[in-house]
């Protein structure tokens, strides 16, 4: 995600937000799979929650773009 110091992270065009969330989901999915596959006690709760949040935002973008609903 591109961090702009003068603005919030999730502002911009819907296409840019969707792209950022897809990248965010991919990175955290990699972290989740990596921590699940190692034999070290590590947290699976936080990566799972973050992936769920990003999937929810992507779903919201899909619904608003597909149905034309403004939420």
Phi and psi in radians as a Rosetta constraint file:
Dihedral C 1 N 2 CA 2 C 2 CIRCULARHARMONIC -1.548 0.35
Dihedral N 2 CA 2 C 2 N 3 CIRCULARHARMONIC 2.159 0.35
Dihedral C 2 N 3 CA 3 C 3 CIRCULARHARMONIC -1.686 0.35
Dihedral N 3 CA 3 C 3 N 4 CIRCULARHARMONIC 2.157 0.35
Dihedral C 3 N 4 CA 4 C 4 CIRCULARHARMONIC -1.878 0.35
Dihedral N 4 CA 4 C 4 N 5 CIRCULARHARMONIC 2.055 0.35
Dihedral C 4 N 5 CA 5 C 5 CIRCULARHARMONIC -1.151 0.35
Dihedral N 5 CA 5 C 5 N 6 CIRCULARHARMONIC -0.354 0.35
Dihedral C 5 N 6 CA 6 C 6 CIRCULARHARMONIC -1.643 0.35
Dihedral N 6 CA 6 C 6 N 7 CIRCULARHARMONIC -0.018 0.35
Dihedral C 6 N 7 CA 7 C 7 CIRCULARHARMONIC -2.534 0.35
Dihedral N 7 CA 7 C 7 N 8 CIRCULARHARMONIC 3.003 0.35
Dihedral C 7 N 8 CA 8 C 8 CIRCULARHARMONIC -1.367 0.35
Dihedral N 8 CA 8 C 8 N 9 CIRCULARHARMONIC 2.859 0.35
Dihedral C 8 N 9 CA 9 C 9 CIRCULARHARMONIC -1.295 0.35
Dihedral N 9 CA 9 C 9 N 10 CIRCULARHARMONIC -0.691 0.35
Dihedral C 9 N 10 CA 10 C 10 CIRCULARHARMONIC -1.640 0.35
Dihedral N 10 CA 10 C 10 N 11 CIRCULARHARMONIC 0.554 0.35
Dihedral C 10 N 11 CA 11 C 11 CIRCULARHARMONIC -1.829 0.35
Dihedral N 11 CA 11 C 11 N 12 CIRCULARHARMONIC 2.753 0.35
Dihedral C 11 N 12 CA 12 C 12 CIRCULARHARMONIC 2.295 0.35
Dihedral N 12 CA 12 C 12 N 13 CIRCULARHARMONIC -2.967 0.35
Dihedral C 12 N 13 CA 13 C 13 CIRCULARHARMONIC -1.253 0.35
Dihedral N 13 CA 13 C 13 N 14 CIRCULARHARMONIC 2.692 0.35
Dihedral C 13 N 14 CA 14 C 14 CIRCULARHARMONIC -1.026 0.35
Dihedral N 14 CA 14 C 14 N 15 CIRCULARHARMONIC -0.600 0.35
Dihedral C 14 N 15 CA 15 C 15 CIRCULARHARMONIC -1.138 0.35
Dihedral N 15 CA 15 C 15 N 16 CIRCULARHARMONIC -0.647 0.35
Dihedral C 15 N 16 CA 16 C 16 CIRCULARHARMONIC -1.219 0.35
Dihedral N 16 CA 16 C 16 N 17 CIRCULARHARMONIC -0.704 0.35
Dihedral C 16 N 17 CA 17 C 17 CIRCULARHARMONIC -1.122 0.35
Dihedral N 17 CA 17 C 17 N 18 CIRCULARHARMONIC -0.744 0.35
Dihedral C 17 N 18 CA 18 C 18 CIRCULARHARMONIC -1.103 0.35
Dihedral N 18 CA 18 C 18 N 19 CIRCULARHARMONIC -0.741 0.35
Dihedral C 18 N 19 CA 19 C 19 CIRCULARHARMONIC -1.115 0.35
Dihedral N 19 CA 19 C 19 N 20 CIRCULARHARMONIC -0.764 0.35
Dihedral C 19 N 20 CA 20 C 20 CIRCULARHARMONIC -1.101 0.35
Dihedral N 20 CA 20 C 20 N 21 CIRCULARHARMONIC -0.740 0.35
Dihedral C 20 N 21 CA 21 C 21 CIRCULARHARMONIC -1.183 0.35
Dihedral N 21 CA 21 C 21 N 22 CIRCULARHARMONIC -0.617 0.35
Dihedral C 21 N 22 CA 22 C 22 CIRCULARHARMONIC -1.155 0.35
Dihedral N 22 CA 22 C 22 N 23 CIRCULARHARMONIC -0.703 0.35
Dihedral C 22 N 23 CA 23 C 23 CIRCULARHARMONIC -1.138 0.35
Dihedral N 23 CA 23 C 23 N 24 CIRCULARHARMONIC -0.772 0.35
Dihedral C 23 N 24 CA 24 C 24 CIRCULARHARMONIC -1.030 0.35
Dihedral N 24 CA 24 C 24 N 25 CIRCULARHARMONIC -0.778 0.35
Dihedral C 24 N 25 CA 25 C 25 CIRCULARHARMONIC -1.104 0.35
Dihedral N 25 CA 25 C 25 N 26 CIRCULARHARMONIC -0.748 0.35
Dihedral C 25 N 26 CA 26 C 26 CIRCULARHARMONIC -1.100 0.35
Dihedral N 26 CA 26 C 26 N 27 CIRCULARHARMONIC -0.733 0.35
Dihedral C 26 N 27 CA 27 C 27 CIRCULARHARMONIC -1.145 0.35
Dihedral N 27 CA 27 C 27 N 28 CIRCULARHARMONIC -0.804 0.35
Dihedral C 27 N 28 CA 28 C 28 CIRCULARHARMONIC -1.253 0.35
Dihedral N 28 CA 28 C 28 N 29 CIRCULARHARMONIC -0.485 0.35
Dihedral C 28 N 29 CA 29 C 29 CIRCULARHARMONIC -1.141 0.35
Dihedral N 29 CA 29 C 29 N 30 CIRCULARHARMONIC -0.726 0.35
Dihedral C 29 N 30 CA 30 C 30 CIRCULARHARMONIC -1.048 0.35
Dihedral N 30 CA 30 C 30 N 31 CIRCULARHARMONIC -0.787 0.35
Dihedral C 30 N 31 CA 31 C 31 CIRCULARHARMONIC -1.081 0.35
Dihedral N 31 CA 31 C 31 N 32 CIRCULARHARMONIC -0.722 0.35
Dihedral C 31 N 32 CA 32 C 32 CIRCULARHARMONIC -1.104 0.35
Dihedral N 32 CA 32 C 32 N 33 CIRCULARHARMONIC -0.825 0.35
Dihedral C 32 N 33 CA 33 C 33 CIRCULARHARMONIC -1.141 0.35
Dihedral N 33 CA 33 C 33 N 34 CIRCULARHARMONIC -0.685 0.35
Dihedral C 33 N 34 CA 34 C 34 CIRCULARHARMONIC -1.144 0.35
Dihedral N 34 CA 34 C 34 N 35 CIRCULARHARMONIC -0.806 0.35
Dihedral C 34 N 35 CA 35 C 35 CIRCULARHARMONIC -1.242 0.35
Dihedral N 35 CA 35 C 35 N 36 CIRCULARHARMONIC -0.481 0.35
Dihedral C 35 N 36 CA 36 C 36 CIRCULARHARMONIC -1.277 0.35
Dihedral N 36 CA 36 C 36 N 37 CIRCULARHARMONIC -0.539 0.35
Dihedral C 36 N 37 CA 37 C 37 CIRCULARHARMONIC -1.526 0.35
Dihedral N 37 CA 37 C 37 N 38 CIRCULARHARMONIC -0.190 0.35
Dihedral C 37 N 38 CA 38 C 38 CIRCULARHARMONIC -1.619 0.35
Dihedral N 38 CA 38 C 38 N 39 CIRCULARHARMONIC 2.731 0.35
Dihedral C 38 N 39 CA 39 C 39 CIRCULARHARMONIC -1.639 0.35
Dihedral N 39 CA 39 C 39 N 40 CIRCULARHARMONIC 0.792 0.35
Dihedral C 39 N 40 CA 40 C 40 CIRCULARHARMONIC -2.199 0.35
Dihedral N 40 CA 40 C 40 N 41 CIRCULARHARMONIC 2.389 0.35
Dihedral C 40 N 41 CA 41 C 41 CIRCULARHARMONIC -1.080 0.35
Dihedral N 41 CA 41 C 41 N 42 CIRCULARHARMONIC 1.989 0.35
Dihedral C 41 N 42 CA 42 C 42 CIRCULARHARMONIC -2.494 0.35
Dihedral N 42 CA 42 C 42 N 43 CIRCULARHARMONIC 2.812 0.35
Dihedral C 42 N 43 CA 43 C 43 CIRCULARHARMONIC -1.381 0.35
Dihedral N 43 CA 43 C 43 N 44 CIRCULARHARMONIC 2.327 0.35
Dihedral C 43 N 44 CA 44 C 44 CIRCULARHARMONIC -1.933 0.35
Dihedral N 44 CA 44 C 44 N 45 CIRCULARHARMONIC -0.214 0.35
Dihedral C 44 N 45 CA 45 C 45 CIRCULARHARMONIC -1.211 0.35
Dihedral N 45 CA 45 C 45 N 46 CIRCULARHARMONIC -0.867 0.35
Dihedral C 45 N 46 CA 46 C 46 CIRCULARHARMONIC -1.123 0.35
Dihedral N 46 CA 46 C 46 N 47 CIRCULARHARMONIC -0.846 0.35
Dihedral C 46 N 47 CA 47 C 47 CIRCULARHARMONIC -1.069 0.35
Dihedral N 47 CA 47 C 47 N 48 CIRCULARHARMONIC -0.633 0.35
Dihedral C 47 N 48 CA 48 C 48 CIRCULARHARMONIC -1.132 0.35
Dihedral N 48 CA 48 C 48 N 49 CIRCULARHARMONIC -0.714 0.35
Dihedral C 48 N 49 CA 49 C 49 CIRCULARHARMONIC -1.154 0.35
Dihedral N 49 CA 49 C 49 N 50 CIRCULARHARMONIC -0.755 0.35
Dihedral C 49 N 50 CA 50 C 50 CIRCULARHARMONIC -1.160 0.35
Dihedral N 50 CA 50 C 50 N 51 CIRCULARHARMONIC -0.648 0.35
Dihedral C 50 N 51 CA 51 C 51 CIRCULARHARMONIC -1.154 0.35
Dihedral N 51 CA 51 C 51 N 52 CIRCULARHARMONIC -0.707 0.35
Dihedral C 51 N 52 CA 52 C 52 CIRCULARHARMONIC -1.107 0.35
Dihedral N 52 CA 52 C 52 N 53 CIRCULARHARMONIC -0.691 0.35
Dihedral C 52 N 53 CA 53 C 53 CIRCULARHARMONIC -1.132 0.35
Dihedral N 53 CA 53 C 53 N 54 CIRCULARHARMONIC -0.754 0.35
Dihedral C 53 N 54 CA 54 C 54 CIRCULARHARMONIC -1.206 0.35
Dihedral N 54 CA 54 C 54 N 55 CIRCULARHARMONIC -0.624 0.35
Dihedral C 54 N 55 CA 55 C 55 CIRCULARHARMONIC -1.132 0.35
Dihedral N 55 CA 55 C 55 N 56 CIRCULARHARMONIC -0.661 0.35
Dihedral C 55 N 56 CA 56 C 56 CIRCULARHARMONIC -1.112 0.35
Dihedral N 56 CA 56 C 56 N 57 CIRCULARHARMONIC -0.721 0.35
Dihedral C 56 N 57 CA 57 C 57 CIRCULARHARMONIC -1.180 0.35
Dihedral N 57 CA 57 C 57 N 58 CIRCULARHARMONIC -0.700 0.35
Dihedral C 57 N 58 CA 58 C 58 CIRCULARHARMONIC -1.114 0.35
Dihedral N 58 CA 58 C 58 N 59 CIRCULARHARMONIC -0.682 0.35
Dihedral C 58 N 59 CA 59 C 59 CIRCULARHARMONIC -1.117 0.35
Dihedral N 59 CA 59 C 59 N 60 CIRCULARHARMONIC -0.723 0.35
Dihedral C 59 N 60 CA 60 C 60 CIRCULARHARMONIC -1.074 0.35
Dihedral N 60 CA 60 C 60 N 61 CIRCULARHARMONIC -0.749 0.35
Dihedral C 60 N 61 CA 61 C 61 CIRCULARHARMONIC -1.107 0.35
Dihedral N 61 CA 61 C 61 N 62 CIRCULARHARMONIC -0.673 0.35
Dihedral C 61 N 62 CA 62 C 62 CIRCULARHARMONIC -1.127 0.35
Dihedral N 62 CA 62 C 62 N 63 CIRCULARHARMONIC -0.764 0.35
Dihedral C 62 N 63 CA 63 C 63 CIRCULARHARMONIC -1.153 0.35
Dihedral N 63 CA 63 C 63 N 64 CIRCULARHARMONIC -0.787 0.35
Dihedral C 63 N 64 CA 64 C 64 CIRCULARHARMONIC -1.186 0.35
Dihedral N 64 CA 64 C 64 N 65 CIRCULARHARMONIC -0.628 0.35
Dihedral C 64 N 65 CA 65 C 65 CIRCULARHARMONIC -1.339 0.35
Dihedral N 65 CA 65 C 65 N 66 CIRCULARHARMONIC -0.683 0.35
Dihedral C 65 N 66 CA 66 C 66 CIRCULARHARMONIC -1.311 0.35
Dihedral N 66 CA 66 C 66 N 67 CIRCULARHARMONIC -0.705 0.35
Dihedral C 66 N 67 CA 67 C 67 CIRCULARHARMONIC -1.723 0.35
Dihedral N 67 CA 67 C 67 N 68 CIRCULARHARMONIC -0.172 0.35
Dihedral C 67 N 68 CA 68 C 68 CIRCULARHARMONIC 1.276 0.35
Dihedral N 68 CA 68 C 68 N 69 CIRCULARHARMONIC 0.335 0.35
Dihedral C 68 N 69 CA 69 C 69 CIRCULARHARMONIC -1.437 0.35
Dihedral N 69 CA 69 C 69 N 70 CIRCULARHARMONIC 2.339 0.35
Dihedral C 69 N 70 CA 70 C 70 CIRCULARHARMONIC -1.799 0.35
Dihedral N 70 CA 70 C 70 N 71 CIRCULARHARMONIC 1.945 0.35
